[in-house]
Amino acid sequence: MNDRVAKLRQESLDLKPWLSVERAALMTEFYKSSTDISAPIRRARALQYLMEHKTIYIGDGELIVGERGPLPKATPTFPELCCHSMEDLEVLDTREKISYSVDGEARRVQREIIPYWRGRSIRDMIFEEMSEEWKAAYEAGIYTEFMEQRAPGHTVLGDIIYRKGLLDLKGDIERSLGGLDLLNDPEAYRKQQELRAMAIAADAVIRFAERYAEKAGELAEQENDAARREELREIAKVCRRVPAHAPKSFREALQAYWFVHLGVVTELNTWDSFCPGRLDQHLAPFYKKDIAAGTLTREMARELLQCFWVKFNNQPAPPKVGVTAAESGTYTDFANINNGGMMADGSDGVNDVTYLILDVIDEMRLLQPSSNLQLSKKNPDNFLKRGLEIVRKGWGQPSIFNADMVVEELLRQGKSIEDARCGGTSGCVETGAFGKEAYILTGYFNLPKVLEITLNNGVDPRSGKKIGIETGDPRKFASYDELFAAFRRQLRHFVDIKVRGNNIIERLYAEYMPAPFLSLLVDDCIAKGKDYNDGGPRYNSTYIMAVAPGTCTDSLSAIKFHVFEKNHLTMDELLRALGTNFKDAEKVRLLLWNKTPKFGNDDDYADDILKSVFDLFYDEVSGRKNTKGGTYRVNYLSTTCHVYFGSVTGATPDGRKAWEPHSDGISPAQGADRKGPTAVIKSAAKLDHARTGGTLLNQKFTPKLLEGQEGIDSLAHLVRSYFKLDGHHIQFNVVTAATLREAQAHPEQHRDLIVRVAGYSDYFCDLTKALQDEIIARTEQQSFAL
Amino acid sequence: MAEARQVAGSWMTVEEALAEIAKDQVFFDESGGGVTLSGGEPLMQAAFVEALLDACHERRIHVAIDTCGHVPREKLQRISRKADLFLFDLKLIDSALHKRYTGASNELILSNLQFLAREQKSIIVRVPLVPGVTDSRDNLEGIRNLLLRMGLRRVDLLPYHEIGVGKYPKLQMGYRLHGLKPPPSEEVQGIFQQLSEDGFAVRIGG
C-alpha cells in the first residue's frame, strides 16, 4: 500500500473506540421540539436534523469521505432505541473487553437526556410490554432479544444506487404518491405519510453530501499543498454529484455507497450495520469503463478501495450492554463484503475487480469490513485458491460460502431465480435476497437449556423457578422417544413465548421506529408505500437462531445410548450426577464424555439424532407467520452466544461441566470430533442446509498444515467436497501459538485440534509435551499479531 | 473409561474396512485421491489386501500399497496386477548395511523393485533420511544410479523425525535412537536439489 493508505490505516488502528453523544444530544433536541403527527415524518425530519447539524469531518489525505460520528472511531448512541444509564456508561468505559472510552462531557450530556427518554425508548417499551413468562425465559437464558438495543437491519444493498440517484428515487416516490387512491384504499393516508417521509430522508442525505462538498471546498481554499488542493476540489466535485445523481465513475460509485451507508447507520443503529453486498459485481462496469477511457488505472482503483476499507474500520459497532453484549461481544459490526458467486443470468460472477478486492483484503488486514467468497461450482479454482492464500495467514478472513446452495435456499423460500442469484450472505452467515429482503434475526435460542428444563420437568435448576411446562418426570420415561416427545413440547412452549414477544416487538418498530431512508433503498418499499420495518420489502423473513445443536445432539445421544439402550446408568443416576455437576461422579462424567457416540465423527448414530433435532426445531419455527406478511425461518449460528448460553446452563449429559461454553455454530462440541476434518464435514453435511437461512462451520488448523501449494490444494479440495455435499459455509481458524498453549493446559477442550507435525498431521493433544513445545515454538514464528 | 489404557487398531472384515473407506468417497472424487494400504507391512496379509483391492476397484477407488518390498515374489505379483500405485521403501543400497540395520539383506527387495519396474507399475520410491545411516553420499548415489537404471523417476525423501519417541515407553519398549536429531533442513534441501537436477520428481515428506 502507498503512504497515504498506510497512514490512514494506521490512524484507524491506533484510535480507540470512544462514545460520542453528539447524535444523542441532537436527537433529544429534535424530539423535544418536534410536533409532527406521524411517526414516519418524525423519523425523516429527525434524520434531516442530524444530517444538517452533525459534525463534518474530512481527514488529511482522505479520498473517500464521511464519518458516522464527529471523528473516526467516535461511536454515536441511539437514545430513542436504548438510552444508556449512567451505570451502563461506567460499564462501557471500564469493562475489560470491547470497551468504549466515555469522557466527562459525554456523562454530563447523558445525565441531562436520561429523564426525557425514560419510558420513551424502544428498550423501555419492549420491557414494559413483555409478559412475565417472556421475561422469566429471557432471564433464564432460553433466548436472547436482538431488538432491545438495536434496530432491525439485517439487510444488504442491491444495485439500485448504481442505477439511480436519490433524486431519481424521489421521482419514483412522486409517481407512487400520484397513484394513491384516497377514495378506496384505507391504507392510502398511511402510505402517503411514509412516502413523504422517504422523500424527506432522501433530501437529508443529499444535504449531508452537500455539506461535505462545502467543507472540501473550504479546505481546498486554505490548502497550501497544490496536489492536496486538487484532491479536495475533486472530493467537492464528487460530493456534489453523488448520491443525488447516479454515479458515473468508479470513484463516484464508492463515494455514493458510502454516503448511503452513513445515512442508514445514522438513521438507526441497524444490526449488521449496512453492506454493499456484491461489491465486485457492482463496481465492475465502472471499472471497465474508466480503464477503457484512461481515467482510472488499476493502482488508482486499489487506492480508492483501500481508502474505502478504512472507512468501515473507522466505525465500531454501536456499544452494547448486558445480554446483547454477551451474545455479540465484538467491535465488528458485520458488514460483510461478498465476492464472486454468480451473475443474475447464472453465469460466473468472478471478474477483475474480484481479484483486486481480494488483494485489498489481503493487504489491509483490517477487522472491518468482513469479507467472504461466494463460491459457485462455476467459479474458477484460481478464485478459491487466491482466497485460501489469505485464509492461510490466519486472521480469519475471508470466510467461504457455497453460492449454489445460497441460491437453492433462496429458491426454496420462494424467491425468483434472479433475486436468488443476486442474493448472498451477510452478518455472519445469513442468506438474503440483496436489496429486496428484510431478513430479521430476532434472537438466539438455547437448545441444550431447553433439554435441561425438560430433564427437570419444567424447572430451571439454576434458579429453582418453574419457567417451562410439566412434561413429566424423566425417571418415569420408558423410552427415548418419550423423552424426545417431552423435549418437543417443552421447545414448542418456549418458541411460542418467543414468537408472542416478537409479534409485539415487530409492531413497536413498525409503529414507532420506521426507517424511511433505509426503505428508499429496498425494493418494493416505494412501490408499496410501506416502510422497511412494516413489510415494505419484497420479502420479509423473521429468524430464530438455533444454538448448540452439537451439545444438544451429544446430550440426547448420551441418554439414548447409556440410559435407554446399554443400561450403563439409570436416569436417576444421570440426573443426580448432572444436579451436582458431577461432584463425586467423575466416573460417570468420563463415561459420558468418552463413550458416547458424538456428532462430528461421521457416525450415523449421533448424526441421525442431529437430524431429528434439526427437524424438531424446523417444524416448530419455520413457516409460522410474522406480522409483516412474511414467515419465520431458522438458521444456525451463535456469534459469541454459545459462551453466554453455556454460562447459564448446568452440566449436560454429554459430560460437559456446568457453565462451560456450548458448541458453536454447527461445529461439533469442543473435543467431540476425533476422526479428523473429513468426518466433521460429512457429519455437518447431514444437516439439511437447504431448509435453513444459513449455518456456520468452524474448522481449526495450524499454519504448517496449509503450507505450500499442496496445502492450498488440499484445503481447496476440502471446501469443494463440503460444498458438493450441500454445506452452506465453512471458515478456517488457523490457530496461533496462544491457542496451542491453551490446548496444552486444557487438552480436554481441544481434542479436535489438528496440527501439521512433519510430512503428516496429528491431533495436538496426542503429542508428547516436548513435541508440543516444539510445535508451539515453530507456530509462533509463523503467527502474527493483528 | 478415563482412557488411561488405549487400544490401538481393531479387527475388521473386508466389508467393514470398505464401509469405512467409502465414507471418504466424496473427497477421493474431488481430489483424485484414494486409499493407501499401509502397515506394518500390508503384504503380510496379502489375501486381505487383495480382497480389499477388488472391493475398492468395484467402487473405482484408487489404491496405493505402501510396502517395504521384503515379501515373497508370488504375493507381490498377485497384488501388483491390481494395485494402482506402489509406495516402495528403499533404505540402503549396501546389503550388509541393510542387514545390520533392518535385520534382513536387501536382495529380495531390490529384485522385487526391479520386477515392478519391468512390469511398468506406477512406483514412488521412498527414501528415509536417517542421519549417519542412510544419508551417506555413497548410499544416496547408489540409490540414484539404481533408479536411473530401472527408469524410476519419482522419489519421496522422508527425513527422520522424533514423533515416535513417545510411543515406545507406552509399549514398554526401549528406544534405540535416543539422542539422534533430525537431519538439518539445508542437508535435506541439498539432496532434494541434487536429485531434482538429475531429473527426478522429488518431494520432501509425503
Interface residues (C-beta under 8 A of the other chain):
Chain A: K587 L590 L591 N594 K595 D602 T678 A679 K682 D713 S714 H717 L718 R720 S721 K724 L725 V757 A758 G759 Y760 D762 L767 T768 L771
Chain B: M1 A2 E3 K23 D24 V26 F27 D29 E30 S31 G33 L158 P159 H161 E162 I163 V165 G166 I204 G205 G206
